[in-house]
Structure formats: structure tokens, C-alpha cells
Amino acid sequence: MKRATTTILLMLCSFMLACSDIRSEPVEYTADNVVLQGYLAYDNSITGKRPGLLVVHEWWGHNDYARKRARMLAKLGYTALAVDMYGNGKQAEHPKEAGNFASEIMQNKDLRYARFMAALNLLRQHETVDTERIAAIGYCFGGSVVLHMARSGLDLDGVVSFHGGLSTQEPAQPGAVKARILVCHGEEDKLIPSEQVATFRDEMQKARADFRIISYEGAKHSFTNPDADSYAKKFNLPVGYNAEADKQSWADMQKFLKTTFEK
């Protein structure tokens, strides 16, 4: 009986994938006269409106990895917009360049907010999106960005940070955080040490935020990105891909989003 049930479920999943019609396309939008180059993905076989997700890239910039995550979210039934926080689709070739690009955004609150809001407004305007159900996810630099948006009290249903920086010069004020928060953190992350995690936890508790931190055993910084191993070798960075943590954190995100959008 158990084997028959499993077979039926597999056949159902295969049928649903076969019937999906994933549409994806580059999109341009602007913030303060700067052209931002995003990427939109959704399943055209789904009728009616569905939740919208913003995907904020790593410090390397809006690249194929961010686009892949947008398509993965579309396959889950969401409309996803991979954003461009740097402008003009800029991508870094070296960690020093990536650090400069990221610092420009993280040190300028108004610029960060304007570019994020430009993407959010574009997502809200898409015909498939339920404007009452919108969340954001981010990787590394992008994780820091979505957490800053939550700290600022932006009206999002939820945010998910994957190996994102947790420190801030703009801590959340009590009662200000509206979004539910999920932090997916690698236990072996040398760039986000345990002290930073503890400080973030204390900040969220004082802010009375609805948050959860999940730590993945053996996972380093950038544990979700298959390219992390090559970055580690090429630039001598303390990063690395962890297939199990990648898989588990994606599953944890799905549970989080399902619960968040059902509230």
C-alpha cells in the first residue's frame, strides 16, 4: 500500500511538472534615473493571482544564480522577480570589486531603499501577483538587504536570508518589524561568526519580531551556491557549497512561506 501511494505521488508530481508553463524574461525598471535590470519568472499554467517573491542577489551582482532561484520559485507557484541592486546589471569579477559594489548599497540607506522599492513596485504591478501576499529572499549580500528591509518596518509578509550578514548600524525598534523572518545560517560560516548571530537574536527579541534562526551543521558561507567551491579555490575565500544544507534550507524556506502566506 505504501509503495502504491508513493508511486501515485510521483506520477502526480511528474504530471504537474509536465503541465507547468514557466515564463521568464528580463525586465527593466528605474530608480533615481538609474536603469535596473531584473528578471521575472512565473508559471503561466496557473490561473489567478499568486504570492510574489523578490530575490536579492549575492555580492557578485544580478547573475544566472539569482535567475535560477527565480525560476525555482516560479515552479513552486510563485511569481518571482530577481532584482538588480547595483544598477545596469553590473556584476563583479573579483571579491574586491564585489565588496565595493555591496558597500555602496549598504552604506547608503536611501539608495538601498529606493532600489528595493522600485523592484517591489514592479512586482506588485504584474498581473499574476496578489499584492496582499509578498515576501523577499536574499543570498549573502541579498540576505542582509532583505533583513534591513524588515528592520525598517517595510510591509512585507516575510523575508528569508540565506547566509546573509546579520550585523547592522540600524537595529530594529520595538514593534517596528512587520515581516516574519527566517535566517538560514551555516554553523561553520567564518564570515558570520556566532557572536553576530547572538547579537542578531538579541536585537530581534528586543524588537519583539516573529523570527527563527536555523543553523546547518557543517555549512560554510555561501552554502547554497554550487559555484562557491570554485570561488573558494580561485580567490582563497572561506566559502563552500553544501548540498545537504542547500536542500534542507530550500525546504525550510518552502515551509516558512507556506505558513506565512496562510496567515
N, C-alpha and C positions, 0 to 999 in steps of 0.2 A: 504493500500500500504506500509506504514511504517513498519507494523508488518511483512508483507511478505518479505520485504527487510532484516529485522533483522533475520528472520528465515533462509533465504538463506545464510547470512554471517556466522551464527552459524554452519550451515551444512558444509560450505566451510572450516571453521576453524577445525571442527571435522575431516573432510576428510584429511586435511593437516597433522594433528597430527597423524592420523592413518597411513598415508603413510610415516612418518618420520622413520628413522633408526639411532637412536643415538648410536654411538660407543664411548666408553670411556675406557681408560686404563691407568694404572700407567706407567710412563716413568722415566728413569734415565738419568742424564747428569752430567757433571762435571764442576767445576770452581776451578782453582788452586789446583787440585788433591783432592778436596772435592766432594763427591757424593751428588748430589741434587736429591730429589725425587718429581717429578711433577706428573701431571695428565692431560691427553689430552682428549678432547671431541669434537665430530663433528657429523654432520648428513650425513650419508653415502648415503642417498637417493638423495642428491643434486649433480648434475653433475657440473663439472668445479670448478674453484678456487673461493674462497670467502675470505672476510677480516678475519684477525687473531686478537685475543684478548688475552692479558696476564691478569691473575687475581692474584693480590698480596694479600696474607692473612693478617689477623689481627695479633696482637702481640702474640696471642696464638700459632701461627705456622700454617703450612700447615695441615689443618684438613678437616673434612667432610663438613664444611660450605663452604670453598673455592671450594671444588669439586662440591658441589651443584650449586654454581654460574656458574662454568664452563659448567655444563650440561644445565643450563638455557640459557646460551649464545648459546650453540650448537642448542637448539631448536629454537632460533631466526635466525639460518642460518649462524652462525659464527663458526670458528674453535677456540676453547679456550684452553689455557694452564694455569692451576693453578700451580703457581711456588712454589719453596721452597727456601726461602731466608736464612733460618737458617742452612741448610745442614743436610743430613742424616735423613730427615723427622722429625726433633726434634719438639716436642710440649711441651708447658708449662702447668703445673698443677696448678700453683699459680701465682698471679699477680707479685710477686717479681721476680720469675723466668722468666716470660714473659718480664718484664722490662729489665732484664739483657740481654736476647736474642736480644731484639729490640735495646738496646743501643749499643751492639757490632756492629750492622749493621749501625746504624745511625751515629755513631761516626767515622766510617771508610769509607770514600768516595770511596776509591779504591775497597774495598771489596764489598760494595753495588753495585757499577757499574759492577764489574766483574760477580757477581751472576745474576744480572738482564740481562746483555748482553748474558750470557750463555743460559738463558731461551729464550731470544729474538731470538738468532741464531737457537735454536732448533725449535721454532715455524716457522721461515722463511723456514726451510728445509722441512717442512711437505708438502706432495704432494697436499693437498687441499687448501693451503694458497696462496693468492695473495700478494706477497711480497711488492707491492706498496700500500697496504691498511692494516696498522697495528696500533692498539691502545692498551692502557692498562687501567685497572681499579684496584682500590685498596680500602681496607677497614681498617679504623683506621691506624695502622702502615703501612699497604699497601698503603693507600691513601697518606701518607707522602712520601713513596718511589716513587710512580709514579709522584708526584709533583716535587720531586728532579730530576727525570729524565728529566722532561720538562724544569726545570730551567737550567739544564746543556746543553740544546740545542740538546738533542737526537732526531734523525729523526723519530718521531712518528707522526701519523696523529692526534691523540688526546689522552688525559688522563682524567679519571674521578675519583675523590676522594669522597668516602663516609665516612663521619665523620672522616676524616683524619686530622692529625696535620698540621697546616699551617705555623708554625714558621720555621726559617732556619738561619744558620750561613753562608749560601752560596746563597745570593739573586741573582735573575736573572739579568743579564746585559741587557741594552737596545738593542733590536733587536735579542737577543740570543734565545728566545723561539720560536721553530718551531711548536710545538704541540698546537692544540686548547685545552682549559682547561675548565672542568666543575667541580665545587665544590658543593657537596650536603652536606649541613650543618644543624645540628639541632639547633633551636633557644634556646633551653634550655640546650645546651651542656656546662656543667661546666668545662670540660677538655679543651675545645677550646673556650675561652671567646671572647666576642665581640671585645675586643681590638686586639686580634690576627687576627681576621677576617679583621678588618680595616687596620692593618699593611700589611696583605697579599694583600688586594685590592690596596693599595698604591704601593706596590712592583710591582704588575702586570701592573699597569698603567704606571709606570716609565719604565718598560721593554717593553712597547708597545705590550703586549701579547694579544691574542684573548682569552678572558676568560669570564666566567659567574659564579656567586655565587648564589645558590638557598638555601634559609633558610626555614626550615619546622617547622611550628608552633607547639609548644608543644613537639618537639622531643628532646630526650636526646642523649648523646653519645652512639654509637653502636645501633642506632635506627633501623637498617636493620636486626639485628641478633635476631631471636626468643629466643636464649639462653641467651640474655643479662639480662633478668629478674632474671634468676637463678644465674648468676654471681653477680648481684647486691645484692641478698639475701645472698649468700654464703660468699662473700668477702667484703661486705659493700662498693660497688663501685657505683659512681654516673652515672650509665648506665641504659638503659631500652629500650625494644622493642616498636616500634610504627608502627602498621600495616599499617596505612594510609600513613605515611611518607615513609615506605618501598615501598609500592605500587607506590606512586607518584614518588619517586626518581628513581625507575626502569624504569618507563615510561619516565621520563625526560632524563635518560641515553639513551634510545632507540631513542628518537628524536634527541639527540645530535649526536649519532653515525651515524644515517641515513644521517643527514646533512653533517657531517664530511666526510664520505666516498663518498658522491656525489660530493664533491668539486674537 
